[in-house]
Structures are given as C-alpha cells and as structure tokens.
C-alpha cells in the first residue's frame, strides 16, 4: 500500500506508483510459499486515474465520497515537527 507524492505534477505521482508496482513484481518473482501479492493498494481521490493506470487494484476515495476535510492537512501531520 502506498500514498503517492502530494504533488500537482502527475509524473512525479506516477513515479511512486510505478515503484510500488515494481516491488510487487519483484515479490511475485520470488515465488515465496504462502505469499500472494495480488492486491496493489495505491491512489486516492485526487490521483486515482494514475493509480489505476499503474496497476492499482484498491484505491481510497474518501474525499470523493465525503468531501474535503474540515481541518487542513497540517492539523493531522505537522511537517515542521518532523
């Protein structure tokens, strides 16, 4: 599962999804016993088209269904503290 880079540049977001798809492919190639890597959870309301193009089987669409959050992103994660 991944959340793509928060960027207005689609190709930067696409790069994140391509990386996870590559990791999934590498894992499948290992043919590990009792390990299935058939699901690929990536993408959210704002970038779901790119995620699907890059192989997502699960996407998160909370904003598309419920609308924007009432608090800014900085309320949930303060980048200045990181």
C-alpha positions in Angstrom: 0.0 0.0 0.0 1.2 3.5 -0.8 0.1 7.0 -1.0 1.6 8.9 -3.9 3.7 12.0 -3.6 1.5 15.0 -2.8 2.2 16.9 -6.0 0.4 18.7 -8.8 2.8 17.1 -11.2 1.2 13.8 -12.4 4.5 12.3 -13.5 6.0 12.7 -10.0 3.0 10.9 -8.5 3.1 8.2 -11.2 6.8 7.5 -10.3 5.6 6.5 -6.8 3.0 4.1 -8.2 5.5 2.6 -10.7 7.9 1.9 -7.8 5.3 0.0 -5.8 4.2 -2.0 -8.9 7.9 -2.9 -9.4 8.3 -4.0 -5.8 5.1 -6.1 -6.2 6.5 -7.7 -9.4 9.8 -8.5 -7.6 8.0 -10.1 -4.8 5.9 -12.2 -7.1 9.0 -13.3 -8.9 10.5 -14.6 -5.6 7.6 -17.2 -5.6 7.6 -17.4 -1.8 5.5 -20.1 -0.3 2.2 -19.0 1.2 2.7 -15.4 -0.1 0.2 -13.9 -2.5 0.8 -10.4 -3.8 -2.3 -10.0 -6.0 -3.6 -6.7 -4.5 -2.0 -3.4 -5.0 -3.4 -0.6 -2.8 -2.4 2.8 -4.1 -4.1 6.1 -5.1 -6.6 8.4 -3.5 -9.4 10.6 -4.8 -7.0 13.1 -6.4 -4.8 10.7 -8.3 -6.9 7.5 -8.7 -6.7 7.6 -12.5 -2.9 7.4 -12.4 -3.0 4.7 -9.8 -5.4 2.6 -11.9 -3.2 3.1 -15.0 -0.2 1.9 -13.0 -2.0 -1.3 -11.7 -3.9 -0.4 -8.5 -6.5 -3.0 -7.5 -7.6 -1.0 -4.4 -8.0 2.8 -4.2 -9.0 5.1 -1.4 -11.8 7.6 -2.4 -12.9 9.1 0.9 -12.7 12.7 -0.3 -14.7 11.9 -3.4 -17.4 10.4 -1.3 -17.4 12.5 1.9 -15.8 15.8 0.7 -12.8 17.8 1.9 -11.7 17.5 5.5 -12.8 20.3 7.7 -9.2 20.7 9.0 -6.1 21.5 7.0 -3.6 18.7 6.4 -1.2 20.4 8.8 -3.8 19.6 11.6 -3.1 15.9 11.0 0.6 16.0 10.4 2.8 18.9 11.2 5.7 18.9 8.8 7.6 21.4 10.9 7.8 18.9 13.8 9.2 16.2 11.6 
